[in-house]
């Protein structure tokens, strides 16, 4: 339980660590006397980031100050009823002094097995047809998705994470050196999923391959670029997409630009304000999307079409395009520098866990998230 608890002086980064390390889906804020102050969920974190908060800001700014809680003596059946009626997966149990004594999980009370963190996605599409020219000469005779990060091809990492998350069918759009990708991944059975290949006879852009999917998706589809190395929580993306009932949802990373000079603000010929080395914050497209069946149907068949076209055509529609802020580890393996950086960060994450009982891929990704937040 202690992994879930943080103090009232903690920042948002510490809340994220507690959510991940505690494996309860929540961070519980307590005072020095262990009394409950509030609860933070993954959704609270992302709403805070969308509102302009930064990871270094106080966690109390995003916490629910009146969370659902229960008496430590409540029966198991009553706890299950309260959690289900509240639509919650976890909540704190407190004693008569409002001190947190336990954090209970619905699945633990009902003994439900975890069937996959993103099983609500009907399928996924990985865009793997690019030539990877920025990675030459490495990609001269090797498709970029097969470039190794930490001893494993990048696209295999993507497939394994999707399969672990419960995605049962994965489409892969291929073009450049397609036969090498197909030979490596096969039909997906060794990963516990089904892989189907969409062969682009000509370049169809970053969304055109969606039109090659013969069966209309029955639910949300996950689309991601084949050069993205990330620890994103697919279930959180799906929940966010469905909560906002968006036509499509764009995952976005927080990007900071620091200007190394003093910036002068003027009115006419006169200076009115001086900002010393200001920084600007932007949300940038992360190359990961949740698409409704309606969005997929809007892609014209067998002609070049980009995700930017799909996004722009839905900006003024109802319910529109949602933006999902990514606080997890994310890297675009598009240049030698980014590739080297990702390899180094993965190596350091593994070294941190060496000799512990938490050396599986899940623990590695939590370490990557913590390194990114730091």
N, C-alpha and C positions, 0 to 999 in steps of 0.2 A: 504493500500500500504506500509506503513512504516515497516510492518513485513518483507517485502522482502528486505529492504535496509540495507546494512552494510557499515562500513567505510573501507578505504584502509588499516587500521591497524588491521583489523579482521583476525582471523586465520580460518583454514578450518572447524573447529568445528562450529564456528559462521555462516559460509556459509551454512552448513548442517541445522542448526536450522532455518535460514531464508528461505531455500527452503521448509522445512516442515511447519513452522508456517505461512508463507505467502500464502501457498496453491496455488502458481502460477507455481511451478515447476522450478523456477529460483531464484537466489540471485543476487541483483543488487548492485554493488559497486559504492559508490559516495564519493566525497571529502567533505571537510568541508563546501563548498558552494553548496552542493547538485548536483554538476555536475557529469555526468555519466563518470565512469572510466572503467567499464567492467561488464560482466555478467558471472555468473557461473551456470551450470546445474548439475544435478545428474551425468551425464556421465563425466563431467569434474572432479568431485570429485573422481570418481572411477578410471579414468585414472591416476590421480595424485597419488593415493594410490598404484596402480600397478607399477608406476615408482619409488616408494620408499619413497615418501613424507609421513609425519605423520600428524595426525589431528591437531597438535600444530603448524604446519608450516603456513606461511602467505598465505591467500586466494588469494593474487595477483599472486602467482606462478601458479595458475590453471585457472585464469579468461581469458575469451575471450576479448582481448583489443579492438577488432573492431566488436562489436556485431551489429546485425540488430536492428535498432531503427526507430522510426517514429516521425514526427512532431505532436505535440499535437493537431493541428488543422485539421489533416487528417480525411476525412470522414470515417464512419464505413465500408462501402463497400470496400474502398481502403485498410483499415487496414486488413480486412478479406483476400483480395486478396494477400497482402504482406505476411501475416502469412502463408497462404496456399502454396504460391509459394516458400517460404523459408523453408517449412517443420517444422515450429515452432508452439508451443502451446502458447507461451507468449513472450512479448517483452516490453521494456520500451518506453514510450512516453516522448519526451523532448521539451522544449521551445526554443526560439531563442538563449538563452545563454547556451544551452546543459544541462540545469537542468532537472532532472527527476521529472515529474509532475504526472505520472500515470504508472501503469504496467497493460497492457491489456491481457486478456486471450481469446484465439480463441473460446472456448466453450461458454464463456460469450457473445461474439459478435454474435455468430450464434444461441445461445440458445439451443445448443445441450445438451441433457441429458447425464450424465455419466453412461454408461452401464456396468461398471465394470473395475477395474484397470488391471485385468489380463485376460480379455475375450479372448485374443488371444491364451491362452493355451487351447488345445483341451480337456484336462482332467488332473487330478492329481492322483498320487498314494502315499498313506501314508503307510510306512512300520511299521506295528504294531504287528508283530508276536513274538517279543523277550520276554524272561522270566523276564528280569529285576533283575537278581541275585544280582547285586551290591546294589540294594535297599531293599534287604531282611532285616528284616522280613515283611516290608511294602507290598511287592509284593507276599507274600506267598499265599494269596487267592485273589489277585487283579492284573490284568494285568497292567503293567507299564503305558500304555497310559491312564488309568483311574485314575492315581494318580492326586490329585487335586493341582492346582496352583491358588491361589487367589479365592478359592471357586468354581472352575470349572475344570473338568477333562482336562488334557493337550490335549488329542486328540480332545475334543470338541472345545477347543480354536483354534486348527489348522483348523478344519472343518469350523468354523464360519468365520475365516479370509479368507479362500479360497472362501467361498460362497460370502462374501462381495466383494471380488476381482473379482467376475464374473465367477469363475470356475463352470460350470454347471454339471459336472460329476466327482465324486471322487471315486476312487478305494481304498479299504483298505485291505492290505494283513494281514491276521490274522492266528494265530496258538494257542499260549498259552492262555487259558481261552477265546477263541474266542467268545463264546456265550454271555459273559458279555459285550464285546465291541459292538456286534451286537444289544443286547437288549437296550443298552444305546443310541446308535446313530440312530437305525432304518434305514429307507430308505432314510433319509436325507431331507425329505420334510419340516420338521419343521425348517430347516436351510436355505431353499430356494435353495437346490441343490439335486442332485441324488447320492445316495451312493450304490455302488456295492461291495460285499465282495469277495476277492480272498482267498480261503481256502487252505492253504499249508498243504498237508497231511504229508509231511516231510519238514525239514528245507531246504530252497532253497537259503540261503545266502541273501546278501543285494540288489541283482538285479534280482534273479531268478523268483520272482513273476511277473515280467514284461511279462514273457512268458505265464502267465495264462490269460492275457487280450485277449478276443476273437476277438474283433474288432480292426483292425489296426488303430492307431491314425491318424487322418487326418492332424494334425499339431503338434507343440511342446507339449511335455508332461512334467509336473512338477512332480518331485519325491522328497520326503523328508522323513527323518527318523521320526519315531513316538515319539522320545524323545527330539525333538528340540522345544524350546520355543523362538520365535524370532519375531521381528517387521520388517523383511525384506520387501522391496517393490517389490512385485512380478512383477509389470509392468516393473520396471527398469531391473529386471533379464531377462524378456522376450525380451525387447528392445535390451539389450546387446547381448543376444544369437542370435537374428535375424540379428543384425547389422554385426556380425562377421561370420554369416553363418556357425556356428560350428556344428560338428556332435553332440557334447554334451558340455554343459557348467557346470563347477563346481563352486558353491558358496564357497568362502573362507574367513575365518576370520583372522584378523591380530593378531598374538600372539607374545608377547615379553618375552624373557628369560633374566633375569638379573643375572649375575655371581657375587656373593658377595665377590670375591677375586681379587687381582691384577693378571692379566694373563701375563705370560712371554713368549715372542716369541723368538725362538732360531734358530741359524744356527750352526749345529754341537754342540760342547760343550759350545758355547758362547751365552750369551743373546744379542739380537739386538734391542729389543723393549719391553717396559712395558706398558700394558693397564690396568688402574685402574678401576676395577669393570665395565667391558664393558657389553653392552646389545646387544642381537641379535634379529632380527625381522624375523618372518616367516609367510607365508600364509598357513593356515591349512584348511583341508577339513571341511566344515560346515555341511555336510550331507544333502544338498539341491542341486538339479540338474535340468537343463533344457535339455531335450532329444529330438532329432529329430526323426521322424518315422524310419529313417535308423538305428539309434542307438538302438531303441527298437527291431528292426528286427534281430539284431545281438545276442540277448540273446537266448541261447539254451533252448529248451522246457523241462520242468519238470526235471531239474537237477540243483544242486547247482551252483550258479554263483554270483560273487560279483561285486559291482560297481568298485572296484579296477581293476578287470579283464577287464571290459568294457573300463575303462579309459586307461589302459596300452595298450590295443589292438588298440587304436585309436591315440596314441601319435604321431606316425609317418605318419598318414594318412592325406589326404587333405579333408577339411580344418582344421581338427584336433580338439583338446580340448581347449576350451576357459576357462579362469579363471575370475570369477566375484567377486571383492572384496566387502565384506559386512562391511559397516560402521554402520549399525543399531544394535539394541540390539540383542544379540544371547546368548543362554545358552543351554548346553547339560544336560538334567535332567537325569544323569546317576548314580549319587551318592547322598547320603543323604546331603552332604555338598552343592552340586550344587542345589539340591531341596530347601534347606533352604535359600540359597542365592537368588534364583529366587523369592521365596515367599516374602522375605524381600524387594527386589527391587520393586516388583509389589505393595506391601503395601505402600512403601514410595512414589511411583509415584502417587498413588491414593490420599494419604494425601496431596501432593503438590497441587493437583487440587481441593481439598475439598473447597466448598464454592464459586467456580467459575462457569461460564456457560460453561466450557470446561471439563466436567467430563465423556464424552463418551469414548468408547474403543479406538477410533482413537486418542483422546487427551492423553489417558494413554500411548499408544505406542510411541507417540512423546516424552513424558516425559521419558520413558524407554530409548529411543535413546539418549536423552540428558544426562541422567545419565551415560550411557555407554561411551559417548564421554568425559565426565568429568573425 
